[in-house]
Amino acid sequence: MAEDLVLDTAIRDWVLIPLSVVMVLIGILRYFVSKLMRSSQVPDPKIVKEGQVIVRARNLRAAANFIPPKSFLSRRVYFSNEENGLLFVPKGQTQNAQAQMFSDPNMAMDMMKKNLSMIIPQTLTFAWVNFFFSGFVAAKIPFPLTQRFRSMLQNGIDLSTVDVSYVSSRSWYFLNLFGLRGLFSLILGEENATDDTQRMMQMSGFGFDPSKSLGAEKDGLDIVQHEWALPKFEHRAEAVLKKLIR
Amino acid sequence: MTGHSDSSSSEKKSNEEMNDVPVFSAENMQNNMKVIYYSRTFMSIIGGVIAGILGFTGFMGFVFYFLVMTITSIGLIAKAKFSVHLYVDSWNRIILDGFMGGLMSFVLFWTFAYDIVHIF
């Protein structure tokens, strides 16, 4: 049945717009709260040192072609030497850093706080939406969906013959949840705590930082083939200067 | 939206050297990718509102979304003065990056505008 329902203007005024406005405001609020609550953790000197070594090795790998072959090789040996090279970590020590990171109370507290600050506003808003705005048709989505989505999108509406395009406010909430991420990235700048996928990537890259990346850097450094680019620069400088003179 | 107009005018050159060995300034390239992302998000929001006001339904709306994304790509390429390899490291980045990311925002604003104009 594809009849067009005519919906009350009051629904638009009192459901759609307030819900969107509330979600935007809660997002902004969460961003500022997470900024304020970010506890300044004293970084562990050992981890910082390892991080700096990784950065050095990475720079060496990136700029390898600008230094003469002999100095590149000597630097590479310094890093990946079996006995006292900086990047070589014996197998026994690799487990330690990870276990230490997870048992460290500060770090665990931080992760818990970040998780909670994401989940609690979402849960509260969802409960609020369910309590106040259930049992009526809230919006019409402009594209047709199959019947299987009916239970998901129309949960408050008990008529089974209404077109699936007419959805309840719960689905408007979910639509807002996903769609406002783009808007937040525009208004709040890059670093906003509202994007779950970014958060999860941060989480997963956290625990393995020292042990695995050292090995990875060492492998990367071993792979690099040195090709000294400097002789070509003279030709390029000559070409540029010739153009200037003309 | 002042941040948007600023960043679009300062797309930095990330590949200065015309050697055989291409060198990329990582920081500039990251800035360029950010600019591309912002542009696509903004255009998908605007496109959503337009699609809703014009009353597109169903398949036409998604076709319109791809149209908007293509226009954004063309605009970005024109802004880079057609020498794309100076600004990003491969063609795919400027054309395909963030294509699907704006879809949810597009659908949200499309639904919103469509409902406000046509249903209520």
Interface residues (C-beta under 8 A of the other chain):
Chain A: D4 L5 V6 L7 D8 T9 I11 R12 L16 S20 N65 A139 K140 I141 P142 F143 P144 W172 L175 N176 F178 G179 L180 R181 G182 L183 S185 L186 G189 E190 E227 A229 K232 F233 R236
Chain B: M1 G3 H4 E17 M18 N19 D20 V21 K34 Y37 Y38 T41 F42 S44 I45 A51 G52 F56 T57 G58 F59 G61 F62 G101 G102 M104 S105 F106 V107 L108 F109 W110 T111 F112 Y114 D115 I116 I119 F120
